[in-house]
Amino acid sequence: MNAREEIREPARTVPVRHEADVLVVGGGAAGVAAAVAAGRRGARVVLAERTGALGGLASGGLIVLLLSLDDGRGRQVVGGLCQEVVDRLDALGAAVHPPPREWGSADSARVEAWRRYGLVWGRAPQVVRYAVAYEPEALRVVLAGLLQEAGVRVLHHVLACGVAREGGRVSAVIFESKAGRFGVRAGAVVDATGDGDVFTAAGCAHEHEEVLPWLWFLVGGVEDADAAAAAGAGFRTPDPGRLLLPWGATPKQHRRIDPTSPEDLGEAELACRARVFEAFRELRQRPGFARAHLCRVAEQLGITESRRLLGRHVLAREEMDRPRDDAVALTGHWTRAGALYWIPFDSLLPRELSNLLVAGRCISVDHRVHHATKEIPACFATGQAAGTAAALAVAGGIEPATLAVPSLREALRADGAILDPPDATGPAQGRME
Ligand SMILES: Cc1cc2nc3c(=O)[nH]c(=O)nc-3n(C[C@H](O)[C@H](O)[C@H](O)COP(=O)(O)OP(=O)(O)OC[C@H]3O[C@@H](n4cnc5c(N)ncnc54)[C@H](O)[C@@H]3O)c2cc1C
């Protein structure tokens, strides 16, 4: 965009409406995990979210597949809050996933059965993964419950649009709202906006990607969802009459967009919604879809990546399968069975600031590692790590960036996070039957 004219905004003071030990910006998987982890450790936590709902892409984006909590070799590598979320979804009857005895199995019938739910990806030879298909509204209810139990103050409909910096720290984040601008003061801040809005406003180094837009949708009234999924029409969901359609624009249909540009986003939303409607009308022509209806289109575009922090460490592809004693989260790779990344604390820390942490899809990793760390289980794991670090630092009267990593790792393990794959510690940490 070329700004031909500029307007000088008058300097202004804004009221501080809230004070917190830990402020988490963004209520997606990473932000909720950060807020719950910090709240459970006794911190006064405010979670600020620009929409009226929790879950981000994992609910409103209809990306309703946790890919994956394992490493593709039958070992669970993401636990902690992500596992708690799965347990709570299970208790509501709102999730479907392979049992532990099937993880890592190459049995072709089992692989095909779970592939129909969208839970098996990657090249042959494929194996069954510990991945989970779930209901988006159930996830929202589960996340809200976790936040409430952890005593987190949730502010909806507030957009972080600036920061107040004092030296090498963020002393407050400025929000825009219908009630005007205001600040939230905090001892530590977690940027879980997905797009790195807080670290960008604070002037931290980052990379910026342009991507093809996606818009996933759900179709109801399907006669035989299993047969439709077998024929490649979409994925089965926990609700037997529905299919999940992971619709994405091809380069012929749409250009790559800058996911932080309102002009690009607005134009892509309109174009993709029209394309999704066309795709649904085509689907109606297939056998078994005569009574199908479009039951839900994602509320937001599927944006795989936008800004990524250039932090104290940029985790690179070459570091795959390389254990680290400063890891605060692990993740497998959804398309590469057997691959494993140890995510260091330094990938959550900007170089420039001492009390800002970053969690979720905008952490400091290279483009190829991002393919793995952007996945929802990994976002839960880095969120839990960031929130735990923030709470421990504030309680200890120190800056998060100076926290001793061994004590953070000890706290995370105590809270169920997996930092050592089972064969590194002897007995399996994954849940086995
Ligand atoms: C097309 C596509 C397919 C994918 N497929 C899968 C899959 O099958 N399985 C899987 O596990 N993962 C998948 N992913 C990845 C995964 O969905 C996301 O990377 C993950 O959900 C990101 O979580 P997050 O919490 O980091 O960010 P988000 O979910 O983006 O959450 C960020 C939150 O911050 C809020 N926010 C943003 N800016 C501000 C601001 N300035 N102020 C206040 N609030 C703000 C947003 O409203 C949002 O709620 C896919 C992603 C895409 C786009």
The ligand as an ORCA input file, in Angstrom:
! r2SCAN-3c Opt
* xyz 0 1
  C      -4.977    -23.985      6.526
  C      -4.353    -24.441      7.809
  C      -4.347    -25.795      8.107
  C      -3.813    -26.236      9.302
  N      -3.923    -27.561      9.621
  C      -3.600    -27.948     10.870
  C      -3.962    -29.255     11.312
  O      -4.588    -30.041     10.580
  N      -3.603    -29.620     12.585
  C      -2.918    -28.776     13.407
  O      -2.603    -29.176     14.531
  N      -2.602    -27.529     13.014
  C      -2.954    -27.090     11.783
  N      -2.703    -25.812     11.393
  C      -1.949    -24.915     12.284
  C      -2.762    -24.403     13.439
  O      -4.138    -24.352     13.160
  C      -2.332    -22.992     13.876
  O      -0.987    -22.721     13.578
  C      -2.540    -22.865     15.385
  O      -3.920    -23.090     15.663
  C      -2.084    -21.484     15.834
  O      -2.393    -21.283     17.193
  P      -1.957    -19.926     17.882
  O      -2.584    -19.918     19.223
  O      -0.504    -19.734     17.761
  O      -2.574    -18.778     16.953
  P      -4.080    -18.457     16.541
  O      -4.920    -19.653     16.524
  O      -3.971    -17.643     15.302
  O      -4.576    -17.551     17.746
  C      -4.198    -16.206     17.878
  C      -5.290    -15.497     18.674
  O      -4.872    -14.154     18.912
  C      -5.926    -13.257     18.595
  N      -5.277    -12.018     18.184
  C      -4.540    -11.815     17.075
  N      -4.065    -10.572     17.053
  C      -4.502     -9.961     18.191
  C      -4.317     -8.661     18.741
  N      -3.586     -7.738     18.110
  N      -4.917     -8.372     19.925
  C      -5.664     -9.307     20.567
  N      -5.865    -10.569     20.088
  C      -5.273    -10.881     18.923
  C      -6.685    -13.951     17.480
  O      -8.013    -13.475     17.396
  C      -6.599    -15.416     17.900
  O      -7.656    -15.792     18.748
  C      -3.227    -25.328     10.195
  C      -3.235    -23.970      9.901
  C      -3.813    -23.519      8.731
  C      -3.892    -22.057      8.464
*
